[in-house]
Amino acid sequence: MAVSVKIPTQLREATGGESTAEVDGSTVGEVLDSLYERYGELRSRIAEDGGLRRFVNVYVGGEDIRFLDGLDTAVEDGDEVTILPAVAGG
Amino acid sequence: MPPESLRCKECKTTYPLDARYVCERCFGPLEVAYASRADRDPAELKRRIQAGPHSLWRYGDFLPVQTPPRGTLPAGLTPLLRADQLAERLGLREVWIKNDAANPTHSFKDRVVSIALARARELGFETIACASTGNLANAVAAHAAAAGLESYVFVPHDLEEQKILATGVYGTNLVAVRGNYDDVNRLCTELSGEHEWAFVNINMRPYYAEGSKTLAFETAEQLGFELPDRVVVPIASGSLFTKIARGFEEWIELGLLEGTLPTFNGAQATGCSPVASAFEAGHEVCRPVKPDTIAKSLAIGNPADGPYALDLARRTGGSIDSVSDDEIREGIRLLAQTTGIFTETAGGVTVAVLAKLAARGDIDPSERVVAYITGEGLKTLDCARGMFETWEIEPSLSSFEAARERVVVPA
C-alpha cells in the first residue's frame, strides 16, 4: 500500500527538507517503520518504547489514530497520514 | 530578569526567543526561561509593580516582552471580589471571585493575546491568527484591530452566535471550519508551517501562555501580596491552570510571596473531560475525547497541557472534577444570584465544581478560596433560557397586583 505521509516543519531537517513522503505499509505502525527506514533520524524524535512520544499526534485522513486503532489502524492505498506536534491550542 | 531562551519542558534543550513552540529533538512543548533573578530585592520589585500602569503591563518584569506596548487595549487588573453570600450558601468562610469577564473583550483571553501580540510585533510579524473556541477569536480580532494588524481567526462552525458576531465586527478574516475545535487546531497547526503568520496559540504559544501568569500575580497583589489556600480554575487545554501555578511559584521563588503553592482544583464539563477522567483513573496522560457539552469554550478534546495539569493537581493535593450541563447552568445561576456576576458556561463549570468540592467536604471552612471566572454571560445567553419566568401584564395596577399575588405570594 502506498501512503502519503505529511511531515511537519519541525521534522523536515531530518527528511532533507521534504514535506511529504510516499511510503508502504498496511497499518500506521508499518507506515512509520517504513518512514524510519528511509529517514533514520525520525525514529528517535517521535518514537519511544515501541510507541509514539506523548506529544506526537498522528492522523489518518484527518482523524486522530487514538480514535481509531492506534498504531494498528489500517491504511489503504492513497490514504494520507499526518504527523503533528500535540502541544498547540487552548 | 529578562527572558533568556525558549526551553523544552521535557528534555531542556534551549532555543532562541523566536516564533517556535515545539522541541525539534523530542517534540515536547517549549516555554520561556528567564535569567536568574535571585538577587533582586523583593521590596524593590514590589515598588516597581505598584508604580506600574493600571493593566497587566505592571507585571512587565515577569513577562517575555522587551518593551511593554503603548496604546493597545489595556487588559488585566480585573476585580477580585469577596463573595460572602456565595460562601455562606456553600458553607465556606472566605470565597473570592476573580472576575476576568471585566477585560476588553470580556474574557481572560485578552491577557494571553496581549503578550503574544506584543512579542509578535517585536519579531516583525504583520499578521496574527488563532484557532479558537470563541473567546480567543474575540480577543485576537479586537487586539489586531487596535494594533492595525491583519488577522485570521479559525473557529468551529457551530460556535455560539454571540461569539461569531463579537469577532466579525472587528474586521478580521473569520473562518468557520466544518469540524470541532480539535479539527480546527489540527488545521491551524498545519497552516502555521505554511504561512509566515503569528498563530498566537501555536507558534507563539510559549509567549501567549505566559500571559496567564498575570492572573496569579493580580490575585496575590489584590490579596495584599498573600497567597490563597486553594484555587478553582477551569481546564480546556490546561494552559491557564498550569500557568497560574507558575505565576505563584515565580513570586514565591523571588520572595514576593511567603508560603507554598495553593491547592489546585481543575474544573471540566463532563461532556468534555479528558483531564478529569485521567485524574480519576490515575493516568499520567489524557485520552482524547469528542466533546459534547454546552461549555464550548472548554470543549478541547485533545488538551495540550493535560499531563502537566494532572501533575499539578496531584502534587498540590487538589483534584480535577467534572460537572454535567445541568450543574453548569445551576452554577451560572448560583453565581449570578449571590454575586451579581453573570458568567458564561466556563464560569458555570468553575462554580459548579466549587459547589461540588464544598458539598464533598474537600474544603476546610477556614480556607481562603479563589475561583476564576474567565468569561462573560452575554456570550452564551442561550444558557439562561428557562431559568426564570417573566410575568406579562396589562399596563394597570390591578393587572400587576393580580400577577404578583399569583407569582410572588402564592396562596
Interface residues (C-beta under 8 A of the other chain):
Chain A: K6 P8 T9 Q10 L11 E13 R45 I46 R53 R54 F55 V56 N57 Y59 G62 D64 R66 F67 T82 L84 P85 A86 V87 A88 G89 G90
Chain B: E10 R20 Y21 V22 E24 R25 C26 F27 G28 P29 A131 Y181 D182 D183 N185 R186 C188 T189 E190 S192 G193 F199 N201 I202 R205 A236 S237 G238 S239 L240 V285 R287 P288 K290 I300 N302 P303 A304 D305 P307
